[in-house]
């Protein structure tokens, strides 16, 4: 993975990243920082459920307000959508029994442990209080 970009989504890896500010850190780097992390694993470009785009947008808005205390990361599901090649990093979070289950949002504490998780329909009203409770002072 190159800094500032995920393993590029889209046919041949050519699609633009819609949320570059959510691609500045890897999950490992974020956990090593000692700050809580909000990770969204979704495919806003190729979503069939119609939940991925809105959830990713909501996480992006939360990042604009809480990035001083919490790291925010988006992991794109697809490395190559047309070839049906899943991003390895996303697969570790959402691939179960050869099925992709997404979108997911994970709140990872400063200790590196998953503190909360939400699937498919996640709202700001559910997520923001949980991330605020984990935010270091």
C-alpha positions in Angstrom: 0.0 0.0 0.0 1.3 3.4 -0.9 0.9 6.2 1.6 -2.1 8.5 0.9 -3.8 5.9 -1.3 -5.4 2.5 -0.7 -4.7 -0.4 -2.9 -6.5 1.4 -5.7 -10.1 0.3 -6.4 -11.6 -0.1 -9.7 -10.8 -1.7 -13.0 -7.1 -2.0 -13.4 -6.7 0.0 -10.2 -7.5 3.3 -11.9 -10.4 4.7 -10.0 -9.9 7.9 -8.0 -10.1 7.6 -4.2 -13.2 9.5 -3.1 -11.9 10.1 0.5 -8.1 10.6 0.5 -8.0 11.9 4.1 -9.2 8.5 5.3 -6.2 6.8 3.6 -3.3 8.4 5.3 -2.6 5.6 7.8 -2.6 1.8 7.7 -4.6 0.1 10.4 -1.2 -1.1 12.0 0.1 2.5 12.0 -3.1 3.8 13.5 -3.1 1.3 16.3 0.6 2.0 16.9 -0.2 5.7 17.3 -1.9 5.0 20.6 -5.1 6.8 19.5 -8.5 5.1 19.0 -9.3 4.3 15.4 -12.6 4.3 13.5 -12.3 1.9 10.5 -14.9 1.7 7.8 -14.6 -1.2 5.4 -16.8 -0.5 2.4 -16.9 -0.1 -1.3 -18.6 3.3 -2.0 -17.8 3.1 -5.7 -19.1 -0.4 -6.3 -21.7 -0.8 -3.5 -24.7 -2.9 -4.3 -26.4 -2.5 -0.9 -26.5 1.3 -1.2 -25.2 1.6 2.4 -21.5 1.9 1.6 -21.5 5.4 0.2 -23.6 7.0 3.0 -21.6 5.2 5.7 -18.3 6.2 4.3 -19.5 9.8 3.9 -20.7 9.8 7.5 -17.3 8.5 8.7 -15.6 11.2 6.6 -17.7 13.9 8.3 -16.9 12.4 11.8 -13.2 12.6 10.8 -13.6 16.3 10.1 -14.7 16.9 13.7 -12.8 14.3 15.7 -9.5 13.6 13.9 -7.5 15.4 16.6 -8.4 12.6 19.0 -9.3 9.6 16.8 -7.7 8.2 13.7 -10.1 7.5 10.8 -9.5 4.9 8.1 -11.4 3.7 5.0 -10.4 0.3 3.6 -11.8 -0.3 0.1 -13.2 -3.8 -0.3 -12.0 -4.3 -3.9 -8.5 -4.3 -5.3 -9.9 -5.0 -8.7 -13.7 -5.0 -9.0 -14.0 -6.5 -12.5 -11.6 -9.3 -11.6 -13.5 -9.8 -8.3 -10.2 -9.4 -6.5 -10.7 -8.4 -2.9 -8.2 -6.1 -1.1 -6.2 -8.3 1.2 -6.5 -5.8 4.1 -10.3 -5.7 3.6 -10.5 -9.5 3.4 -9.0 -9.7 6.9 -11.9 -7.7 8.3 -15.0 -8.7 6.2 -14.4 -12.0 4.2 -16.0 -14.9 5.9 -16.5 -18.4 4.3 -15.7 -16.9 0.9 -18.4 -14.3 1.3 -17.9 -10.6 1.6 -19.9 -9.0 4.3 -19.9 -5.2 4.1 -20.0 -2.4 5.0 -18.7 -2.6 8.5 -17.5 0.1 10.9 -15.1 -0.9 13.7 -14.1 1.2 16.6 -10.7 0.1 17.9 -9.6 1.4 21.3 -6.2 2.9 21.9 -5.2 -0.5 23.3 -5.7 -2.1 19.8 -8.8 -4.0 20.8 -12.1 -3.8 19.0 -14.4 -1.8 21.3 -17.5 -1.8 19.0 -18.6 -2.7 15.6 -21.6 -1.9 13.3 -22.7 -3.6 10.1 -24.7 -2.3 7.2 -26.8 0.4 8.7 -24.8 2.4 11.1 -25.8 5.9 12.2 -23.8 8.8 13.5 -26.1 8.7 16.6 -24.8 5.2 17.3 -21.2 5.7 16.5 -20.3 9.2 17.8 -21.1 8.5 21.5 -19.0 5.4 21.4 -16.0 7.1 19.8 -16.3 10.1 22.1 -16.3 7.7 25.1 -13.0 6.2 23.8 -11.3 9.4 22.9 -8.2 10.2 25.0 -8.5 13.5 26.8 
